Amino acid sequence: MLDFHETFSVLAFALEALQLLILSWLLYNVTTVIYNIYFHPLARFPGPRLAAASEWWQAYVEVIKEESLSKKLLDLHAKYGDVVRIAPNELHFSKPSAYHEIYNVKNRWDRDMKLYRGLADEESLITIPNYARAKKRRDLTAALFSRKNVIDMQHIVQNCLEDTCANIDAHIAAAQPVDVSAAVRCCTLDVICTLCFARTVHAARAPRFAAPAVRALHAASPFLLVFKHFPLVHALTQRVPPALLVRLVPEMRGLVQVREMLQQEVRAAKAAPQRLQVAQQPTVYHALLAAEHALSDTALCDEGALFINAGTDTTGDALALCAVNVLSRADVHAKLLAELVEVWPTLEEPSPRFERLEKLVYLTAVLKESLRLAHGIVQPMTRVVPAEGAVISGQYIPGGTVVAMSNVFVHWNEELFPDAHAFRPERWLARGADLEPWLVAFSKGPRSCLGINLAWAELYMTVATLFRRYDMKLNGVGPEDIVWRDTFIPHHVGPDLTVIAKRRAK
């Protein structure tokens, strides 16, 4: 055994080693900060000094202060100009032209994983950084979301709409207001689950549209920012037993249930692949299990979770915003209803098909304006400039630089969209062809939204059904109550968007 003097010597040595370690850590970080501010290849670009010094500036803005990065960037560009440095190795751009220089079909740029890594436990289409690998994964399920398949399977959308309408009718019978945002999200969740997995959670049938899965998706959204800046937290949550996670965060119950549903689907598909062959419709697991290299169970669940998240909130955001804005403008409401009555004169008749609805000029203008103001994803979608560098917004950007641009800088640009914050469908009637390249709610380029065809079908069919079947009035809310925080998507933090509805007689 060590005597007192030997023990003291060991402790003194350990203390000296710890002090040296702390001093080295401090010296390393001070040196890194000095390098980042004064000697980094991006040192010539303007921006907050703290952002240039450390990645922790963004964490402070998004997690500690709970601010929206996309909205913060509006102030930064007003102060610093068209190109702003928002991290030691990251630039953000504000000119709309820069959007197409970053996100275009010719660019095969990798994704920077800081933004995306928290979106999957292992790997999914959105979290594969390399374009070539991501394209192979995308190609596996592309046919499911093709225009042809969406047209063939549009009865799924209609069936989910019928469930939604039955629930609205129950609200009417009980003299209850309808939370239109919850209603459309329940519908979009049922659609994506049915299309992808040939089963549904029947969210649209939930009393008061209070479906646990929809509420859980909403409650989980802010956690994406925590996972973005603190990957260790994400790693820890993966290891927490589901029952304990629900006890710690009760709002996660619905999310856990969805995850368990996906795990059951994966196990069933792998245990009895013949079941897929006799299914009445193709599902994502038809495609994913046919991959040349077998995906792990976790990766299969990640892919399913990606489709659910992407297929629920973004389309739901646009639909909720559309309903509130249309109902706030009597002239727009009247024009839209007149066009719908012309194509659907008798309510007892089946609703028009998607192919017929997408030819309606005014409905199309209303939907495009809704998508513009809903934005899709509002976080700047990061890309890594290839080794040879690139010219963006007239400036040479060194290879390896992370670059991005939030959709709000296109959709809220006053030169493209005068009175940009106002809901004006008529702008698409006057200048639709000119504005089309600047509608970026589904992003642009080779990694744009895979589900764009399904989203358009849902938008056309849902708006047509709700406004043709129901006479709706806003219930003490308006466009000013559509308040959101940037948590990757626009996370609604305002009051419930409720309407008073009644069935139209004819």
Steps between C-alpha positions, in 0.01 A plus 500: 500500500604861434605697807384854565789666316459278194125563494557874529753486216255312275224750574735794441607349166135445399416859594793632297393283205143630529623860513717438195206343320272797579774747398553311173126501435477873564806570286358290216167679510655847523727416208203367302297815566790724392548292186129502418468877538820615332656224287218270384435499121160659576646775721431761228123445516299719739279374780472486878844460659367227731367305201841515332668390823296192585219264403346575840354829379228318306433271796454806721255658253292189431510300822572744782312807373249288302513741207445419133824483307325580171345817650825597674670483162266769365649744752855386432474549126348844553810586704780316318388464137429223250742242642526438874729268693285317756751240625876456469457309175146596390362776280141605444374687193209738452472577126233279339736431209735327745230242575522358149880514510499272805198278435493411132484179300866518398637517852584169663616656824504304825289595799660628818392254766478739795147595390380156396658251739226532762229399252575128514625246753721334240452614140221610268477672165523847653803414716721351227758773432637370171286576194577176311404283797193712573384466139517121520285507813261754345459289187373209712179681593471755219235295318273507806486880482492531122219695342360183345482316831354800683226528237433126525492510880313828551211304648720478812490878532126501442436230760699692759309815409173314558618410852596862557162625379316249720690640798418857398134397477527369857636839607206671329250270670659578838518875426878491539757708312739311274876533544574518130875462548457179701238372253719532192802355679299198609393455139852532357636256760239242403576551131875452532463197729250334266702571187830390651396212724150397386373571851404805700486629855151645429608842623214668312249308713644621832251700713563874458779401257720452807693207351793405727733443204431845353547667837821306553642604163429861592646467850815329369584770246703726735712201602649499150691816592634336815609197296658731241729672751533225761533166319578326828145572614367332185724200562373472857132517401555206265602291798217597733233226518176623337300457822748716692506761223121531520519538880764771468331678208128405485458695175713237330241223548357538150846514346599181679183335374581597142853367541365173639262476204795539264698235685205261477472567127870434449492176698186378322638586156830323564339197664242449223617674181230313307246722678631793299443315176128465563446852632247706310747787459878546494654630822838644593603160633437339162771731370739515794513125557584454134814711538823348374653537846264413783415785733506449875177502696595839647566648156165368376325664796696821439380506140140447609529774763640737236197448276261554791667821616547642151152402389309641798610844611617679185181430305297556816665842548402609150142374537446671838647826373284477189180454700565792734609739227219415260241540774650835597439640151139493386593579139744209477252267672223595256718452190629166622153372585360612164770307316442190712122512450553517124702179496303333782144631459320229697635395837336158477728421208850360566765765549706585191820309444839654556568525126189716459567718801857586402366671188308755707681828459388681813534199728853456369580864576364462855711189559820653365456806716437275800816301430698823463396626843527157665859467365541123538827459692625829642839392639783579258561168324876462518726385216878456483682679217716250304879513520538719191289773656204685348377848417183594689342843502800632306754386760751216489424249776784265602453125474377333817294802606149428629248717314125539530201724446166499679185491287371813672757710313335403173136493607519830691706686241322827422640529147359161404184519711394860573319523835661163563340428838149547363286212370435599137409208270442747216875548464516148350231588246687804375859371512476125558761395242751756628448402863506123456882465536477685831253267667750290695282340767603157367861615454678470165765280348574128518416472870169683490190357668429143393132528592413805290239315289322366806509842666336666200227236490427552870499877463256503208268233633492624860437867424235410242322263740505726805394820328238337279338292773515747788412859568778597742557813709811589697451454874671808641831441320659638186821496294678696775459193724710283268812536712790261468845418629763356271564143618595367154139550392277790612392382846168668583510678837186711466144424613296212361376587152132422542201552273124466536373270225167395363407274210400663176155400380596513134 
